[in-house]
Every structure is written in C-alpha cells, then in structure tokens.
C-alpha cells in the first residue's frame, strides 16, 4: 500500500542518516583519542627536556610554564569532554536506531 511504501522510504532514509551519524561519531572519537595521546606525549616530552621551545634564560617567569595540560581543564580536559560527547552521540544514535527498527 501507499502508506507502507511511504513508511519504508522514511525508515530507509532515517536508517541511512543514523548510519552516517554513527560512523562520524566513531571517526570523531578516534581522532580526539589520538589527539589526546599526542598531547600527553608532547607534554611528557616537554617535562623531560625542560621546555626546549621556551627561552627560559631570557624570560625566567616562563620556566614554570607547563602549558594547558591539567586533566580537569585546559586542552586535554576539553578534548576528553569532546570525546565523551562523541561516545554519547554514538550510543544514543545506536539506541534510537534500534528502537526505530523495532517500531517499524
């Protein structure tokens, strides 16, 4: 019937959109996770080399600067929040897709 074919078309489009959203969330989460690892490695290497990029002899107050590396805030904290947002989006979209498939 016409109603069934319309419902099928709507459901097919919704399924495709959900699949794209899930893949985007997976890719985003992986990219953010990689960025966190790289930043943590960078900050660790900077602690080991005593801030090789900073001219601490010329500017003594820069010697104590360690960048925005706190886990509660700063760049890494922000990336961790973004990563959790991607994971939440993926979980919610997968649950929504499962519910929509069951309803159909």
Wavefront OBJ file of the C-alpha trace (Angstrom):
o trace
v 0.000 0.000 0.000
v 0.927 3.635 -0.353
v 1.251 4.233 3.398
v 3.559 1.260 3.774
v 5.821 2.373 0.929
v 5.996 5.899 2.405
v 6.854 4.466 5.831
v 9.529 2.278 4.245
v 11.034 5.258 2.417
v 11.090 7.331 5.603
v 12.587 4.470 7.585
v 15.255 3.820 4.944
v 16.290 7.479 4.953
v 16.342 7.554 8.758
v 18.462 4.394 8.838
v 20.980 5.905 6.392
v 21.198 9.135 8.406
v 21.746 7.175 11.620
v 24.470 5.078 9.981
v 26.269 8.246 8.858
v 25.954 9.787 12.331
v 27.331 6.627 13.965
v 30.302 6.485 11.585
v 31.002 10.192 12.109
v 30.909 9.702 15.879
v 33.299 6.733 15.616
v 35.724 8.717 13.450
v 35.484 11.794 15.657
v 36.066 9.790 18.809
v 39.093 8.060 17.295
v 40.575 11.382 16.129
v 40.086 13.026 19.511
v 41.537 10.000 21.292
v 44.619 10.209 19.060
v 44.937 13.943 19.735
v 44.816 13.320 23.497
v 47.556 10.695 23.244
v 49.737 13.014 21.152
v 49.274 15.940 23.523
v 50.028 13.823 26.580
v 53.187 12.526 24.888
v 54.151 16.065 23.915
v 53.659 17.423 27.433
v 55.586 14.477 28.898
v 58.481 15.090 26.499
v 58.469 18.791 27.370
v 58.777 17.996 31.049
v 61.715 15.728 30.250
v 63.532 18.297 28.114
v 62.663 21.275 30.311
v 60.613 23.109 27.716
v 63.009 23.130 24.787
v 60.796 25.589 22.893
v 60.868 28.183 25.652
v 63.702 30.626 26.091
v 63.827 30.293 29.863
v 67.177 32.041 30.213
v 65.818 35.229 28.705
v 62.397 35.101 30.382
v 62.651 33.492 33.842
v 58.912 33.556 34.536
v 58.422 31.206 31.563
v 60.455 28.460 33.249
v 57.467 27.363 35.323
v 55.020 27.390 32.399
v 53.833 23.881 31.569
v 51.058 24.663 29.097
v 47.393 23.864 29.432
v 47.852 20.261 30.421
v 45.672 19.852 33.508
v 43.252 16.944 33.209
v 40.454 18.952 34.871
v 40.773 21.774 32.372
v 42.839 23.043 29.540
v 43.212 21.471 26.158
v 43.306 17.841 27.288
v 40.275 18.298 29.534
v 38.362 19.902 26.675
v 39.302 17.053 24.320
v 38.187 14.482 26.896
v 34.782 16.204 27.076
v 34.542 16.195 23.278
v 35.456 12.505 23.194
v 32.743 11.692 25.736
v 30.267 13.700 23.638
v 31.125 11.594 20.572
v 30.723 8.381 22.562
v 27.381 9.574 23.969
v 26.159 10.590 20.493
v 27.086 7.177 19.133
v 25.328 5.339 21.966
v 22.193 7.480 21.701
v 22.046 7.124 17.910
v 22.509 3.358 18.083
v 19.743 3.121 20.705
v 17.492 5.341 18.618
v 18.167 3.247 15.520
v 17.394 0.047 17.387
v 14.128 1.488 18.728
v 13.113 2.798 15.310
v 13.869 -0.564 13.697
v 11.777 -2.353 16.308
v 8.931 0.118 15.880
v 8.966 -0.269 12.106
l 1 2 3 4 5 6 7 8 9 10 11 12 13 14 15 16 17 18 19 20 21 22 23 24 25 26 27 28 29 30 31 32 33 34 35 36 37 38 39 40 41 42 43 44 45 46 47 48 49 50 51 52 53 54 55 56 57 58 59 60 61 62 63 64 65 66 67 68 69 70 71 72 73 74 75 76 77 78 79 80 81 82 83 84 85 86 87 88 89 90 91 92 93 94 95 96 97 98 99 100 101 102 103 104
